[in-house]
Every structure is written in structure tokens, then in C-alpha cells.
């Protein structure tokens, strides 16, 4: 499971706004900014970690790869 405090990224990533995705992509290894954290919390209904796990970062990178 790729999760931020037990919330599977596969469930919330597709619903994040483009702006929030760009904020995360700008610094995958950094802390999740308050605006993005609030958006994720609204999607999952509870607080989230302050940063992405290595598995979450890997998941996001796979979402950016081109598909043939």
C-alpha cells in the first residue's frame, strides 16, 4: 500500500487538482505544503503525513511516464 497515514495514494492522487499535483511534483522529497495537504485531507476525510513516503514518490513518478 502506498499511503499517507493509511490513505492509499491510488485513491486520492487521481482526484487532486492540477495545481496540487504541480506543487507536489516541484519537490517530491520535501514537505507537503499546507494547501496541498488540505486538499488531500478533504479527499480522504482525515489528516495526512507532512511528507510523501518513498513508495508514494515512486507511484507519482510512474504516473508521469508516457504510455505507448
CHARMM-style PDB file with segment names, atoms N, HN, CA, C and O in Angstrom:
ATOM      1  N   UNK     1       0.856  -1.184   0.000  1.00  0.00      PROA
ATOM      2  CA  UNK     1       0.000   0.000   0.000  1.00  0.00      PROA
ATOM      3  C   UNK     1       0.897   1.240   0.000  1.00  0.00      PROA
ATOM      4  O   UNK     1       1.828   1.335   0.799  1.00  0.00      PROA
ATOM      5  N   UNK     2       0.619   2.168  -0.878  1.00  0.00      PROA
ATOM      6  HN  UNK     2      -0.137   2.091  -1.527  1.00  0.00      PROA
ATOM      7  CA  UNK     2       1.295   3.466  -0.900  1.00  0.00      PROA
ATOM      8  C   UNK     2       0.382   4.429  -0.167  1.00  0.00      PROA
ATOM      9  O   UNK     2      -0.695   4.762  -0.661  1.00  0.00      PROA
ATOM     10  N   UNK     3       0.814   4.892   1.037  1.00  0.00      PROA
ATOM     11  HN  UNK     3       1.689   4.622   1.438  1.00  0.00      PROA
ATOM     12  CA  UNK     3      -0.145   5.679   1.791  1.00  0.00      PROA
ATOM     13  C   UNK     3       0.463   6.838   2.546  1.00  0.00      PROA
ATOM     14  O   UNK     3       1.637   6.831   2.916  1.00  0.00      PROA
ATOM     15  N   UNK     4      -0.376   7.830   2.761  1.00  0.00      PROA
ATOM     16  HN  UNK     4      -1.329   7.835   2.461  1.00  0.00      PROA
ATOM     17  CA  UNK     4      -0.080   8.956   3.631  1.00  0.00      PROA
ATOM     18  C   UNK     4      -1.014   8.791   4.817  1.00  0.00      PROA
ATOM     19  O   UNK     4      -2.208   9.081   4.734  1.00  0.00      PROA
ATOM     20  N   UNK     5      -0.449   8.319   5.925  1.00  0.00      PROA
ATOM     21  HN  UNK     5       0.521   8.083   5.993  1.00  0.00      PROA
ATOM     22  CA  UNK     5      -1.219   7.985   7.140  1.00  0.00      PROA
ATOM     23  C   UNK     5      -2.368   7.023   6.845  1.00  0.00      PROA
ATOM     24  O   UNK     5      -3.488   7.225   7.315  1.00  0.00      PROA
ATOM     25  N   UNK     6      -2.091   5.989   6.074  1.00  0.00      PROA
ATOM     26  HN  UNK     6      -1.181   5.825   5.693  1.00  0.00      PROA
ATOM     27  CA  UNK     6      -3.091   4.963   5.818  1.00  0.00      PROA
ATOM     28  C   UNK     6      -4.037   5.255   4.673  1.00  0.00      PROA
ATOM     29  O   UNK     6      -4.964   4.483   4.427  1.00  0.00      PROA
ATOM     30  N   UNK     7      -3.821   6.360   3.962  1.00  0.00      PROA
ATOM     31  HN  UNK     7      -3.067   6.987   4.162  1.00  0.00      PROA
ATOM     32  CA  UNK     7      -4.691   6.712   2.834  1.00  0.00      PROA
ATOM     33  C   UNK     7      -3.980   6.366   1.536  1.00  0.00      PROA
ATOM     34  O   UNK     7      -2.962   6.970   1.198  1.00  0.00      PROA
ATOM     35  N   UNK     8      -4.507   5.410   0.822  1.00  0.00      PROA
ATOM     36  HN  UNK     8      -5.334   4.919   1.096  1.00  0.00      PROA
ATOM     37  CA  UNK     8      -3.857   4.940  -0.390  1.00  0.00      PROA
ATOM     38  C   UNK     8      -3.796   6.036  -1.448  1.00  0.00      PROA
ATOM     39  O   UNK     8      -4.813   6.617  -1.828  1.00  0.00      PROA
ATOM     40  N   UNK     9      -2.574   6.304  -1.915  1.00  0.00      PROA
ATOM     41  HN  UNK     9      -1.748   5.833  -1.606  1.00  0.00      PROA
ATOM     42  CA  UNK     9      -2.362   7.348  -2.912  1.00  0.00      PROA
ATOM     43  C   UNK     9      -3.125   7.039  -4.205  1.00  0.00      PROA
ATOM     44  O   UNK     9      -3.545   7.951  -4.916  1.00  0.00      PROA
ATOM     45  N   UNK    10      -3.299   5.766  -4.498  1.00  0.00      PROA
ATOM     46  HN  UNK    10      -2.958   5.024  -3.920  1.00  0.00      PROA
ATOM     47  CA  UNK    10      -4.034   5.377  -5.698  1.00  0.00      PROA
ATOM     48  C   UNK    10      -5.465   5.908  -5.684  1.00  0.00      PROA
ATOM     49  O   UNK    10      -6.088   6.076  -6.733  1.00  0.00      PROA
ATOM     50  N   UNK    11      -5.975   6.169  -4.484  1.00  0.00      PROA
ATOM     51  HN  UNK    11      -5.470   6.032  -3.633  1.00  0.00      PROA
ATOM     52  CA  UNK    11      -7.351   6.680  -4.358  1.00  0.00      PROA
ATOM     53  C   UNK    11      -7.423   8.198  -4.399  1.00  0.00      PROA
ATOM     54  O   UNK    11      -8.381   8.755  -4.935  1.00  0.00      PROA
ATOM     55  N   UNK    12      -6.406   8.889  -3.830  1.00  0.00      PROA
ATOM     56  HN  UNK    12      -5.627   8.437  -3.394  1.00  0.00      PROA
ATOM     57  CA  UNK    12      -6.523  10.350  -3.786  1.00  0.00      PROA
ATOM     58  C   UNK    12      -5.769  11.062  -4.902  1.00  0.00      PROA
ATOM     59  O   UNK    12      -6.183  12.147  -5.309  1.00  0.00      PROA
ATOM     60  N   UNK    13      -4.679  10.496  -5.413  1.00  0.00      PROA
ATOM     61  HN  UNK    13      -4.343   9.615  -5.082  1.00  0.00      PROA
ATOM     62  CA  UNK    13      -3.890  11.169  -6.450  1.00  0.00      PROA
ATOM     63  C   UNK    13      -4.734  11.541  -7.682  1.00  0.00      PROA
ATOM     64  O   UNK    13      -4.640  12.676  -8.149  1.00  0.00      PROA
ATOM     65  N   UNK    14      -5.544  10.635  -8.218  1.00  0.00      PROA
ATOM     66  HN  UNK    14      -5.620   9.713  -7.839  1.00  0.00      PROA
ATOM     67  CA  UNK    14      -6.305  10.987  -9.427  1.00  0.00      PROA
ATOM     68  C   UNK    14      -7.281  12.157  -9.232  1.00  0.00      PROA
ATOM     69  O   UNK    14      -7.675  12.801 -10.204  1.00  0.00      PROA
ATOM     70  N   UNK    15      -7.665  12.428  -7.997  1.00  0.00      PROA
ATOM     71  HN  UNK    15      -7.345  11.905  -7.208  1.00  0.00      PROA
ATOM     72  CA  UNK    15      -8.650  13.469  -7.726  1.00  0.00      PROA
ATOM     73  C   UNK    15      -8.036  14.807  -7.313  1.00  0.00      PROA
ATOM     74  O   UNK    15      -8.755  15.794  -7.153  1.00  0.00      PROA
ATOM     75  N   UNK    16      -6.720  14.846  -7.139  1.00  0.00      PROA
ATOM     76  HN  UNK    16      -6.136  14.045  -7.269  1.00  0.00      PROA
ATOM     77  CA  UNK    16      -6.056  16.109  -6.785  1.00  0.00      PROA
ATOM     78  C   UNK    16      -6.134  17.086  -7.948  1.00  0.00      PROA
ATOM     79  O   UNK    16      -6.129  16.683  -9.111  1.00  0.00      PROA
ATOM     80  N   UNK    17      -6.204  18.353  -7.631  1.00  0.00      PROA
ATOM     81  HN  UNK    17      -6.208  18.680  -6.686  1.00  0.00      PROA
ATOM     82  CA  UNK    17      -6.193  19.372  -8.679  1.00  0.00      PROA
ATOM     83  C   UNK    17      -4.835  19.382  -9.367  1.00  0.00      PROA
ATOM     84  O   UNK    17      -3.836  18.939  -8.800  1.00  0.00      PROA
ATOM     85  N   UNK    18      -4.810  19.884 -10.578  1.00  0.00      PROA
ATOM     86  HN  UNK    18      -5.622  20.244 -11.038  1.00  0.00      PROA
ATOM     87  CA  UNK    18      -3.556  20.014 -11.322  1.00  0.00      PROA
ATOM     88  C   UNK    18      -2.571  20.868 -10.532  1.00  0.00      PROA
ATOM     89  O   UNK    18      -1.379  20.565 -10.487  1.00  0.00      PROA
ATOM     90  N   UNK    19      -3.063  21.929  -9.914  1.00  0.00      PROA
ATOM     91  HN  UNK    19      -4.031  22.175  -9.950  1.00  0.00      PROA
ATOM     92  CA  UNK    19      -2.191  22.821  -9.136  1.00  0.00      PROA
ATOM     93  C   UNK    19      -1.528  22.062  -7.985  1.00  0.00      PROA
ATOM     94  O   UNK    19      -0.330  22.219  -7.747  1.00  0.00      PROA
ATOM     95  N   UNK    20      -2.298  21.246  -7.274  1.00  0.00      PROA
ATOM     96  HN  UNK    20      -3.271  21.118  -7.466  1.00  0.00      PROA
ATOM     97  CA  UNK    20      -1.748  20.482  -6.154  1.00  0.00      PROA
ATOM     98  C   UNK    20      -0.730  19.459  -6.650  1.00  0.00      PROA
ATOM     99  O   UNK    20       0.310  19.263  -6.021  1.00  0.00      PROA
ATOM    100  N   UNK    21      -1.022  18.814  -7.763  1.00  0.00      PROA
ATOM    101  HN  UNK    21      -1.866  18.973  -8.274  1.00  0.00      PROA
ATOM    102  CA  UNK    21      -0.070  17.862  -8.335  1.00  0.00      PROA
ATOM    103  C   UNK    21       1.240  18.566  -8.685  1.00  0.00      PROA
ATOM    104  O   UNK    21       2.320  18.040  -8.419  1.00  0.00      PROA
ATOM    105  N   UNK    22       1.144  19.750  -9.278  1.00  0.00      PROA
ATOM    106  HN  UNK    22       0.266  20.178  -9.494  1.00  0.00      PROA
ATOM    107  CA  UNK    22       2.352  20.504  -9.636  1.00  0.00      PROA
ATOM    108  C   UNK    22       3.137  20.897  -8.395  1.00  0.00      PROA
ATOM    109  O   UNK    22       4.367  20.851  -8.397  1.00  0.00      PROA
ATOM    110  N   UNK    23       2.437  21.283  -7.336  1.00  0.00      PROA
ATOM    111  HN  UNK    23       1.437  21.321  -7.334  1.00  0.00      PROA
ATOM    112  CA  UNK    23       3.147  21.638  -6.099  1.00  0.00      PROA
ATOM    113  C   UNK    23       3.910  20.436  -5.553  1.00  0.00      PROA
ATOM    114  O   UNK    23       5.053  20.579  -5.119  1.00  0.00      PROA
ATOM    115  N   UNK    24       3.299  19.265  -5.568  1.00  0.00      PROA
ATOM    116  HN  UNK    24       2.370  19.149  -5.921  1.00  0.00      PROA
ATOM    117  CA  UNK    24       3.992  18.067  -5.098  1.00  0.00      PROA
ATOM    118  C   UNK    24       5.169  17.724  -6.009  1.00  0.00      PROA
ATOM    119  O   UNK    24       6.253  17.386  -5.536  1.00  0.00      PROA
ATOM    120  N   UNK    25       4.945  17.815  -7.310  1.00  0.00      PROA
ATOM    121  HN  UNK    25       4.064  18.090  -7.695  1.00  0.00      PROA
ATOM    122  CA  UNK    25       5.998  17.468  -8.261  1.00  0.00      PROA
ATOM    123  C   UNK    25       7.195  18.408  -8.179  1.00  0.00      PROA
ATOM    124  O   UNK    25       8.317  18.014  -8.495  1.00  0.00      PROA
ATOM    125  N   UNK    26       6.963  19.635  -7.761  1.00  0.00      PROA
ATOM    126  HN  UNK    26       6.051  19.955  -7.505  1.00  0.00      PROA
ATOM    127  CA  UNK    26       8.064  20.588  -7.647  1.00  0.00      PROA
ATOM    128  C   UNK    26       9.078  20.168  -6.595  1.00  0.00      PROA
ATOM    129  O   UNK    26      10.241  20.563  -6.677  1.00  0.00      PROA
ATOM    130  N   UNK    27       8.666  19.372  -5.603  1.00  0.00      PROA
ATOM    131  HN  UNK    27       7.722  19.050  -5.537  1.00  0.00      PROA
ATOM    132  CA  UNK    27       9.581  18.927  -4.557  1.00  0.00      PROA
ATOM    133  C   UNK    27       9.041  17.658  -3.911  1.00  0.00      PROA
ATOM    134  O   UNK    27       8.498  17.693  -2.806  1.00  0.00      PROA
ATOM    135  N   UNK    28       9.195  16.541  -4.611  1.00  0.00      PROA
ATOM    136  HN  UNK    28       9.635  16.513  -5.508  1.00  0.00      PROA
ATOM    137  CA  UNK    28       8.667  15.270  -4.102  1.00  0.00      PROA
ATOM    138  C   UNK    28       9.280  14.866  -2.767  1.00  0.00      PROA
ATOM    139  O   UNK    28       8.644  14.172  -1.974  1.00  0.00      PROA
ATOM    140  N   UNK    29      10.514  15.299  -2.516  1.00  0.00      PROA
ATOM    141  HN  UNK    29      11.030  15.863  -3.160  1.00  0.00      PROA
ATOM    142  CA  UNK    29      11.193  14.918  -1.278  1.00  0.00      PROA
ATOM    143  C   UNK    29      10.934  15.885  -0.129  1.00  0.00      PROA
ATOM    144  O   UNK    29      11.330  15.617   1.006  1.00  0.00      PROA
ATOM    145  N   UNK    30      10.283  16.990  -0.407  1.00  0.00      PROA
ATOM    146  HN  UNK    30       9.961  17.208  -1.329  1.00  0.00      PROA
ATOM    147  CA  UNK    30      10.044  17.997   0.627  1.00  0.00      PROA
ATOM    148  C   UNK    30       8.745  17.753   1.384  1.00  0.00      PROA
ATOM    149  O   UNK    30       8.065  16.744   1.196  1.00  0.00      PROA
ATOM    150  N   UNK    31       8.430  18.708   2.241  1.00  0.00      PROA
ATOM    151  HN  UNK    31       8.982  19.528   2.393  1.00  0.00      PROA
ATOM    152  CA  UNK    31       7.173  18.631   2.987  1.00  0.00      PROA
ATOM    153  C   UNK    31       5.994  18.976   2.079  1.00  0.00      PROA
ATOM    154  O   UNK    31       6.118  19.769   1.145  1.00  0.00      PROA
ATOM    155  N   UNK    32       4.865  18.370   2.372  1.00  0.00      PROA
ATOM    156  HN  UNK    32       4.764  17.727   3.130  1.00  0.00      PROA
ATOM    157  CA  UNK    32       3.640  18.691   1.642  1.00  0.00      PROA
ATOM    158  C   UNK    32       3.177  20.063   2.118  1.00  0.00      PROA
ATOM    159  O   UNK    32       3.001  20.286   3.315  1.00  0.00      PROA
ATOM    160  N   UNK    33       2.981  20.979   1.173  1.00  0.00      PROA
ATOM    161  HN  UNK    33       3.124  20.798   0.200  1.00  0.00      PROA
ATOM    162  CA  UNK    33       2.584  22.339   1.544  1.00  0.00      PROA
ATOM    163  C   UNK    33       1.168  22.338   2.120  1.00  0.00      PROA
ATOM    164  O   UNK    33       0.387  21.430   1.835  1.00  0.00      PROA
ATOM    165  N   UNK    34       0.831  23.343   2.922  1.00  0.00      PROA
ATOM    166  HN  UNK    34       1.466  24.081   3.153  1.00  0.00      PROA
ATOM    167  CA  UNK    34      -0.478  23.366   3.592  1.00  0.00      PROA
ATOM    168  C   UNK    34      -1.668  23.301   2.640  1.00  0.00      PROA
ATOM    169  O   UNK    34      -2.655  22.630   2.941  1.00  0.00      PROA
ATOM    170  N   UNK    35      -1.597  23.978   1.509  1.00  0.00      PROA
ATOM    171  HN  UNK    35      -0.795  24.524   1.264  1.00  0.00      PROA
ATOM    172  CA  UNK    35      -2.731  23.965   0.573  1.00  0.00      PROA
ATOM    173  C   UNK    35      -2.956  22.567   0.003  1.00  0.00      PROA
ATOM    174  O   UNK    35      -4.096  22.116  -0.114  1.00  0.00      PROA
ATOM    175  N   UNK    36      -1.874  21.888  -0.350  1.00  0.00      PROA
ATOM    176  HN  UNK    36      -0.948  22.255  -0.255  1.00  0.00      PROA
ATOM    177  CA  UNK    36      -1.990  20.536  -0.896  1.00  0.00      PROA
ATOM    178  C   UNK    36      -2.434  19.565   0.184  1.00  0.00      PROA
ATOM    179  O   UNK    36      -3.274  18.701  -0.068  1.00  0.00      PROA
ATOM    180  N   UNK    37      -1.880  19.697   1.384  1.00  0.00      PROA
ATOM    181  HN  UNK    37      -1.197  20.400   1.589  1.00  0.00      PROA
ATOM    182  CA  UNK    37      -2.299  18.835   2.490  1.00  0.00      PROA
ATOM    183  C   UNK    37      -3.790  18.991   2.760  1.00  0.00      PROA
ATOM    184  O   UNK    37      -4.484  18.003   2.996  1.00  0.00      PROA
ATOM    185  N   UNK    38      -4.283  20.218   2.728  1.00  0.00      PROA
ATOM    186  HN  UNK    38      -3.718  21.021   2.537  1.00  0.00      PROA
ATOM    187  CA  UNK    38      -5.718  20.460   2.951  1.00  0.00      PROA
ATOM    188  C   UNK    38      -6.558  19.796   1.881  1.00  0.00      PROA
ATOM    189  O   UNK    38      -7.621  19.245   2.167  1.00  0.00      PROA
ATOM    190  N   UNK    39      -6.078  19.848   0.646  1.00  0.00      PROA
ATOM    191  HN  UNK    39      -5.214  20.295   0.414  1.00  0.00      PROA
ATOM    192  CA  UNK    39      -6.831  19.225  -0.451  1.00  0.00      PROA
ATOM    193  C   UNK    39      -6.866  17.700  -0.288  1.00  0.00      PROA
ATOM    194  O   UNK    39      -7.910  17.077  -0.481  1.00  0.00      PROA
ATOM    195  N   UNK    40      -5.727  17.106   0.065  1.00  0.00      PROA
ATOM    196  HN  UNK    40      -4.879  17.612   0.222  1.00  0.00      PROA
ATOM    197  CA  UNK    40      -5.689  15.658   0.283  1.00  0.00      PROA
ATOM    198  C   UNK    40      -6.584  15.287   1.460  1.00  0.00      PROA
ATOM    199  O   UNK    40      -7.329  14.310   1.391  1.00  0.00      PROA
ATOM    200  N   UNK    41      -6.512  16.066   2.541  1.00  0.00      PROA
ATOM    201  HN  UNK    41      -5.907  16.860   2.597  1.00  0.00      PROA
ATOM    202  CA  UNK    41      -7.349  15.799   3.713  1.00  0.00      PROA
ATOM    203  C   UNK    41      -8.831  15.874   3.368  1.00  0.00      PROA
ATOM    204  O   UNK    41      -9.627  15.088   3.884  1.00  0.00      PROA
ATOM    205  N   UNK    42      -9.205  16.802   2.509  1.00  0.00      PROA
ATOM    206  HN  UNK    42      -8.559  17.440   2.091  1.00  0.00      PROA
ATOM    207  CA  UNK    42     -10.609  16.902   2.092  1.00  0.00      PROA
ATOM    208  C   UNK    42     -11.028  15.655   1.309  1.00  0.00      PROA
ATOM    209  O   UNK    42     -12.170  15.206   1.408  1.00  0.00      PROA
ATOM    210  N   UNK    43     -10.099  15.106   0.537  1.00  0.00      PROA
ATOM    211  HN  UNK    43      -9.171  15.471   0.457  1.00  0.00      PROA
ATOM    212  CA  UNK    43     -10.413  13.914  -0.256  1.00  0.00      PROA
ATOM    213  C   UNK    43     -10.514  12.658   0.602  1.00  0.00      PROA
ATOM    214  O   UNK    43     -11.360  11.799   0.352  1.00  0.00      PROA
ATOM    215  N   UNK    44      -9.653  12.547   1.615  1.00  0.00      PROA
ATOM    216  HN  UNK    44      -8.965  13.245   1.819  1.00  0.00      PROA
ATOM    217  CA  UNK    44      -9.625  11.321   2.416  1.00  0.00      PROA
ATOM    218  C   UNK    44     -10.386  11.422   3.725  1.00  0.00      PROA
ATOM    219  O   UNK    44     -10.684  10.405   4.351  1.00  0.00      PROA
ATOM    220  N   UNK    45     -10.703  12.643   4.143  1.00  0.00      PROA
ATOM    221  HN  UNK    45     -10.461  13.469   3.635  1.00  0.00      PROA
ATOM    222  CA  UNK    45     -11.513  12.833   5.329  1.00  0.00      PROA
ATOM    223  C   UNK    45     -10.772  12.814   6.648  1.00  0.00      PROA
ATOM    224  O   UNK    45     -11.392  12.711   7.706  1.00  0.00      PROA
ATOM    225  N   UNK    46      -9.439  12.912   6.600  1.00  0.00      PROA
ATOM    226  HN  UNK    46      -8.935  12.996   5.740  1.00  0.00      PROA
ATOM    227  CA  UNK    46      -8.662  12.948   7.849  1.00  0.00      PROA
ATOM    228  C   UNK    46      -7.256  13.481   7.560  1.00  0.00      PROA
ATOM    229  O   UNK    46      -6.871  13.626   6.400  1.00  0.00      PROA
ATOM    230  N   UNK    47      -6.490  13.774   8.617  1.00  0.00      PROA
ATOM    231  HN  UNK    47      -6.803  13.656   9.560  1.00  0.00      PROA
ATOM    232  CA  UNK    47      -5.151  14.344   8.431  1.00  0.00      PROA
ATOM    233  C   UNK    47      -4.213  13.417   7.653  1.00  0.00      PROA
ATOM    234  O   UNK    47      -4.410  12.202   7.615  1.00  0.00      PROA
ATOM    235  N   UNK    48      -3.195  14.011   7.036  1.00  0.00      PROA
ATOM    236  HN  UNK    48      -3.035  14.998   7.067  1.00  0.00      PROA
ATOM    237  CA  UNK    48      -2.207  13.265   6.264  1.00  0.00      PROA
ATOM    238  C   UNK    48      -0.809  13.569   6.791  1.00  0.00      PROA
ATOM    239  O   UNK    48      -0.610  14.534   7.529  1.00  0.00      PROA
ATOM    240  N   UNK    49       0.159  12.734   6.406  1.00  0.00      PROA
ATOM    241  HN  UNK    49      -0.002  11.950   5.806  1.00  0.00      PROA
ATOM    242  CA  UNK    49       1.551  12.960   6.782  1.00  0.00      PROA
ATOM    243  C   UNK    49       2.037  14.293   6.233  1.00  0.00      PROA
ATOM    244  O   UNK    49       1.409  14.886   5.357  1.00  0.00      PROA
ATOM    245  N   UNK    50       3.164  14.752   6.762  1.00  0.00      PROA
ATOM    246  HN  UNK    50       3.674  14.269   7.474  1.00  0.00      PROA
ATOM    247  CA  UNK    50       3.738  16.024   6.307  1.00  0.00      PROA
ATOM    248  C   UNK    50       4.616  15.853   5.083  1.00  0.00      PROA
ATOM    249  O   UNK    50       5.028  16.839   4.472  1.00  0.00      PROA
ATOM    250  N   UNK    51       4.911  14.603   4.715  1.00  0.00      PROA
ATOM    251  HN  UNK    51       4.576  13.802   5.211  1.00  0.00      PROA
ATOM    252  CA  UNK    51       5.709  14.359   3.510  1.00  0.00      PROA
ATOM    253  C   UNK    51       5.272  13.042   2.883  1.00  0.00      PROA
ATOM    254  O   UNK    51       4.587  12.230   3.506  1.00  0.00      PROA
ATOM    255  N   UNK    52       5.681  12.855   1.645  1.00  0.00      PROA
ATOM    256  HN  UNK    52       6.237  13.514   1.139  1.00  0.00      PROA
ATOM    257  CA  UNK    52       5.357  11.630   0.922  1.00  0.00      PROA
ATOM    258  C   UNK    52       6.330  10.523   1.303  1.00  0.00      PROA
ATOM    259  O   UNK    52       7.501  10.778   1.584  1.00  0.00      PROA
ATOM    260  N   UNK    53       5.840   9.318   1.309  1.00  0.00      PROA
ATOM    261  HN  UNK    53       4.889   9.111   1.081  1.00  0.00      PROA
ATOM    262  CA  UNK    53       6.707   8.167   1.563  1.00  0.00      PROA
ATOM    263  C   UNK    53       7.485   7.847   0.285  1.00  0.00      PROA
ATOM    264  O   UNK    53       7.108   8.309  -0.792  1.00  0.00      PROA
ATOM    265  N   UNK    54       8.560   7.068   0.386  1.00  0.00      PROA
ATOM    266  HN  UNK    54       8.867   6.693   1.261  1.00  0.00      PROA
ATOM    267  CA  UNK    54       9.274   6.654  -0.827  1.00  0.00      PROA
ATOM    268  C   UNK    54       8.353   5.939  -1.821  1.00  0.00      PROA
ATOM    269  O   UNK    54       8.476   6.143  -3.029  1.00  0.00      PROA
ATOM    270  N   UNK    55       7.446   5.115  -1.334  1.00  0.00      PROA
ATOM    271  HN  UNK    55       7.346   4.949  -0.353  1.00  0.00      PROA
ATOM    272  CA  UNK    55       6.513   4.408  -2.219  1.00  0.00      PROA
ATOM    273  C   UNK    55       5.572   5.386  -2.922  1.00  0.00      PROA
ATOM    274  O   UNK    55       5.252   5.199  -4.096  1.00  0.00      PROA
ATOM    275  N   UNK    56       5.131   6.419  -2.217  1.00  0.00      PROA
ATOM    276  HN  UNK    56       5.392   6.571  -1.264  1.00  0.00      PROA
ATOM    277  CA  UNK    56       4.252   7.423  -2.830  1.00  0.00      PROA
ATOM    278  C   UNK    56       5.002   8.200  -3.911  1.00  0.00      PROA
ATOM    279  O   UNK    56       4.456   8.467  -4.981  1.00  0.00      PROA
ATOM    280  N   UNK    57       6.255   8.560  -3.627  1.00  0.00      PROA
ATOM    281  HN  UNK    57       6.699   8.343  -2.757  1.00  0.00      PROA
ATOM    282  CA  UNK    57       7.050   9.265  -4.632  1.00  0.00      PROA
ATOM    283  C   UNK    57       7.227   8.402  -5.874  1.00  0.00      PROA
ATOM    284  O   UNK    57       7.120   8.894  -6.997  1.00  0.00      PROA
ATOM    285  N   UNK    58       7.499   7.107  -5.669  1.00  0.00      PROA
ATOM    286  HN  UNK    58       7.586   6.708  -4.757  1.00  0.00      PROA
ATOM    287  CA  UNK    58       7.627   6.191  -6.804  1.00  0.00      PROA
ATOM    288  C   UNK    58       6.328   6.109  -7.586  1.00  0.00      PROA
ATOM    289  O   UNK    58       6.341   6.115  -8.817  1.00  0.00      PROA
ATOM    290  N   UNK    59       5.208   6.031  -6.881  1.00  0.00      PROA
ATOM    291  HN  UNK    59       5.198   6.026  -5.881  1.00  0.00      PROA
ATOM    292  CA  UNK    59       3.904   5.963  -7.552  1.00  0.00      PROA
ATOM    293  C   UNK    59       3.693   7.200  -8.420  1.00  0.00      PROA
ATOM    294  O   UNK    59       3.281   7.086  -9.574  1.00  0.00      PROA
ATOM    295  N   UNK    60       3.971   8.373  -7.871  1.00  0.00      PROA
ATOM    296  HN  UNK    60       4.305   8.465  -6.933  1.00  0.00      PROA
ATOM    297  CA  UNK    60       3.772   9.616  -8.623  1.00  0.00      PROA
ATOM    298  C   UNK    60       4.654   9.633  -9.863  1.00  0.00      PROA
ATOM    299  O   UNK    60       4.211  10.046 -10.935  1.00  0.00      PROA
ATOM    300  N   UNK    61       5.884   9.190  -9.727  1.00  0.00      PROA
ATOM    301  HN  UNK    61       6.243   8.854  -8.856  1.00  0.00      PROA
ATOM    302  CA  UNK    61       6.788   9.157 -10.890  1.00  0.00      PROA
ATOM    303  C   UNK    61       6.228   8.250 -11.982  1.00  0.00      PROA
ATOM    304  O   UNK    61       6.353   8.568 -13.165  1.00  0.00      PROA
ATOM    305  N   UNK    62       5.616   7.129 -11.609  1.00  0.00      PROA
ATOM    306  HN  UNK    62       5.515   6.871 -10.649  1.00  0.00      PROA
ATOM    307  CA  UNK    62       5.060   6.246 -12.630  1.00  0.00      PROA
ATOM    308  C   UNK    62       3.871   6.877 -13.328  1.00  0.00      PROA
ATOM    309  O   UNK    62       3.586   6.551 -14.481  1.00  0.00      PROA
ATOM    310  N   UNK    63       3.178   7.767 -12.655  1.00  0.00      PROA
ATOM    311  HN  UNK    63       3.409   8.031 -11.719  1.00  0.00      PROA
ATOM    312  CA  UNK    63       2.020   8.419 -13.259  1.00  0.00      PROA
ATOM    313  C   UNK    63       2.435   9.461 -14.302  1.00  0.00      PROA
ATOM    314  O   UNK    63       1.616   9.886 -15.117  1.00  0.00      PROA
ATOM    315  N   UNK    64       3.698   9.869 -14.275  1.00  0.00      PROA
ATOM    316  HN  UNK    64       4.364   9.524 -13.613  1.00  0.00      PROA
ATOM    317  CA  UNK    64       4.178  10.899 -15.183  1.00  0.00      PROA
ATOM    318  C   UNK    64       4.803  10.299 -16.440  1.00  0.00      PROA
ATOM    319  O   UNK    64       5.076  11.029 -17.393  1.00  0.00      PROA
ATOM    320  N   UNK    65       5.038   8.975 -16.464  1.00  0.00      PROA
ATOM    321  HN  UNK    65       4.816   8.382 -15.690  1.00  0.00      PROA
ATOM    322  CA  UNK    65       5.664   8.340 -17.613  1.00  0.00      PROA
ATOM    323  C   UNK    65       4.670   8.219 -18.758  1.00  0.00      PROA
ATOM    324  O   UNK    65       3.481   7.970 -18.557  1.00  0.00      PROA
ATOM    325  N   UNK    66       5.195   8.403 -19.965  1.00  0.00      PROA
ATOM    326  HN  UNK    66       6.161   8.605 -20.129  1.00  0.00      PROA
ATOM    327  CA  UNK    66       4.357   8.265 -21.164  1.00  0.00      PROA
ATOM    328  C   UNK    66       3.973   6.809 -21.353  1.00  0.00      PROA
ATOM    329  O   UNK    66       4.750   5.908 -21.034  1.00  0.00      PROA
ATOM    330  N   UNK    67       2.785   6.580 -21.866  1.00  0.00      PROA
ATOM    331  HN  UNK    67       2.154   7.312 -22.125  1.00  0.00      PROA
ATOM    332  CA  UNK    67       2.304   5.225 -22.146  1.00  0.00      PROA
ATOM    333  C   UNK    67       2.225   5.054 -23.638  1.00  0.00      PROA
ATOM    334  O   UNK    67       1.716   5.923 -24.345  1.00  0.00      PROA
ATOM    335  N   UNK    68       2.739   3.914 -24.133  1.00  0.00      PROA
ATOM    336  HN  UNK    68       3.153   3.208 -23.559  1.00  0.00      PROA
ATOM    337  CA  UNK    68       2.694   3.647 -25.578  1.00  0.00      PROA
ATOM    338  C   UNK    68       1.306   3.285 -26.024  1.00  0.00      PROA
ATOM    339  OT1 UNK    68       1.085   3.029 -27.208  1.00  0.00      PROA
TER     340      UNK     68
END
